[in-house]
Amino acid sequence: MITKAGRIPISKDVETGEVRAVIPQNFHVHEVKYVSDLTSVPAETTSIVKGMSFIFVELKDLETLAKARENLNVKYHGSTYTATPLDEGWQVGLIGTMYFVSQGVDEFGRKKYRTRMFGSREDPGTGSASSALGCYLALKEEKEAGKGPFKFAFTQGVEMGRKNEISVEVSRGEGGVGIERVVLSGKAVEVMEGTLEV
């Protein structure tokens, strides 16, 4: 598949039924920080590519996560699409807010998180935000862990009754610096089939 961000190789694991996509990325952490009423820790803002930006708010538990209701960019700047707070050269596209809570490690060694993502409204499953969160968390790992890969399992949409399970695998650059590769995966349900003529 070819998108505005670049070519996205997609494959399907016949045994598990999971679809895997190698995500084009130019991961960037912005200078701007936001403050949520749900925590005293300032939230960082990142972009997975220019035009797709997310504020990450880490919360202490699921009870606090259930109270999340807003996109902090809308709260502070009036719109999901007000990109002026971003670093110079990145001021375009949307800014959403993803709240996340650590849930330990699953049986496959993936670090588990429950998440909620708000843009103009709540989104039940956000691959771009999950990919960016995987990059953000991978860069928080010790440099001694090298390139990884670092594996994450994100569960989103529970509170709105539309549960999505999204896996992200991130490889860092040499010496644990920067992001080299992002693979997004999950099970897909076929809802339609057809052909488009262009």
C-alpha positions in Angstrom: 0.0 0.0 0.0 1.2 3.5 -0.8 0.3 6.4 1.5 1.2 10.1 1.8 3.8 9.0 4.4 5.3 6.4 2.1 5.0 2.8 1.0 3.6 0.4 3.7 4.5 -3.2 3.2 1.6 -5.4 4.5 1.7 -9.1 5.2 -0.6 -11.6 6.9 0.5 -14.4 9.2 -1.6 -17.4 8.1 -1.3 -19.2 11.5 -2.2 -16.3 13.8 -4.4 -14.3 11.4 -2.5 -11.2 12.3 -1.8 -8.5 9.7 1.6 -6.8 10.0 2.5 -3.4 8.5 5.9 -1.8 8.4 5.2 1.8 9.3 6.9 4.8 7.6 8.2 7.0 10.3 10.3 10.0 11.1 9.7 10.0 14.9 10.2 13.3 16.6 9.8 14.6 20.2 8.7 18.2 20.4 9.7 20.9 22.9 6.1 21.6 23.9 4.7 19.9 27.0 1.1 19.8 28.3 -0.4 19.4 31.8 -3.4 17.2 32.4 -5.7 17.5 35.4 -5.3 13.7 35.8 -1.6 13.8 36.7 1.1 16.3 37.8 3.7 14.9 35.3 4.0 17.1 32.2 3.0 15.2 29.0 5.3 15.1 26.0 4.3 15.6 22.4 5.6 13.5 19.6 5.1 12.9 15.8 5.3 9.5 14.1 5.5 11.5 10.8 5.0 15.1 10.0 1.2 15.7 10.3 0.5 13.0 12.8 1.2 14.2 16.3 0.2 12.9 19.7 0.4 14.1 23.3 1.2 11.1 25.7 -0.2 11.2 29.2 0.9 8.4 31.5 -1.6 7.7 34.3 -1.2 5.6 37.4 -4.1 3.2 37.2 -7.2 2.2 35.2 -9.6 4.2 37.5 -7.8 7.4 36.5 -7.8 6.2 32.8 -11.6 5.9 33.0 -11.8 9.6 33.9 -9.9 10.7 30.7 -12.3 12.8 28.5 -10.3 15.3 26.5 -7.7 16.1 23.8 -5.3 18.5 25.6 -4.6 20.3 22.4 -8.3 21.2 22.1 -8.3 22.3 25.8 -5.3 24.6 25.4 -5.5 25.6 21.7 -9.2 25.1 20.7 -8.8 22.5 18.0 -7.4 19.1 17.1 -5.9 20.7 14.0 -4.1 23.7 15.7 -0.5 22.6 15.1 1.2 25.9 16.0 2.5 24.5 19.4 4.7 22.0 17.5 8.4 22.6 16.7 9.3 24.7 13.6 8.9 22.7 10.4 6.4 20.3 12.0 3.4 22.7 12.3 0.8 20.8 10.2 -1.8 18.1 10.7 -3.5 16.9 13.8 -2.6 16.6 17.4 -4.4 14.0 19.5 -4.0 13.0 23.1 -3.3 9.4 24.1 -3.6 8.4 27.8 -1.8 5.2 28.8 -1.4 2.9 31.9 1.2 0.2 32.3 -0.2 -3.3 32.8 2.9 -5.4 33.2 4.2 -8.0 30.6 2.2 -10.6 28.7 3.1 -14.2 28.0 4.9 -13.2 24.8 7.2 -10.8 26.6 5.4 -7.7 25.3 5.0 -4.8 27.7 1.2 -4.3 28.1 -0.6 -1.0 28.2 -4.3 0.1 28.3 -4.8 3.3 26.2 -7.4 5.8 25.3 -7.0 8.3 22.4 -8.9 11.5 21.8 -8.8 13.7 18.7 -12.0 15.5 17.8 -13.7 12.6 19.6 -12.5 9.3 21.2 -11.1 6.8 18.8 -11.5 3.0 19.6 -8.2 2.0 17.8 -5.4 4.2 16.6 -2.5 2.6 14.7 -0.6 5.8 14.2 -0.8 6.8 17.9 0.1 3.3 19.0 3.1 3.3 16.7 4.2 6.7 18.0 3.7 5.5 21.6 5.8 2.4 20.9 8.6 4.6 19.6 8.3 6.9 22.6 8.5 4.0 25.1 11.3 2.2 23.2 13.5 5.3 23.5 12.9 5.3 27.2 14.5 1.9 27.5 18.1 1.8 28.7 20.8 2.4 26.1 22.4 -0.9 27.1 19.4 -2.7 25.6 20.7 -1.7 22.2 18.5 -1.9 19.1 15.9 -4.2 20.6 13.4 -5.0 19.1 11.0 -3.7 21.9 7.6 -5.3 21.8 4.4 -3.7 23.1 0.7 -4.7 23.4 -1.8 -1.9 23.5 -5.5 -2.4 24.4 -7.6 0.6 23.3 -11.4 1.3 23.2 -12.4 -0.7 26.2 -14.3 2.2 27.9 -16.4 2.9 24.8 -17.2 -0.8 24.3 -15.1 -1.2 21.1 -12.0 -3.0 22.3 -9.0 -3.1 20.0 -5.8 -5.0 20.5 -2.8 -3.5 18.8 0.8 -4.8 18.8 3.9 -2.7 18.0 7.5 -3.8 17.6 10.1 -1.1 17.5 13.8 -1.4 16.6 16.2 1.4 17.6 19.2 2.6 15.7 22.9 1.8 16.6 23.7 2.4 20.2 20.0 2.6 21.0 19.8 6.0 19.4 16.8 7.0 17.2 14.2 4.7 15.6 15.1 2.4 12.8 11.9 0.3 12.2 8.3 0.1 13.4 6.0 -2.8 12.8 2.3 -2.5 13.6 0.2 -5.7 13.8 -3.1 -7.0 14.9 -6.0 -9.2 13.9 -8.2 -7.9 11.2 -11.9 -8.7 10.4 -12.9 -8.5 6.8 -16.0 -6.2 6.5 -16.2 -5.7 2.8 -14.6 -6.6 -0.5 -14.5 -4.8 -3.8 -12.5 -3.0 -6.5 -11.9 0.7 -7.0 -11.1 2.1 -10.4 -8.9 5.2 -10.4 
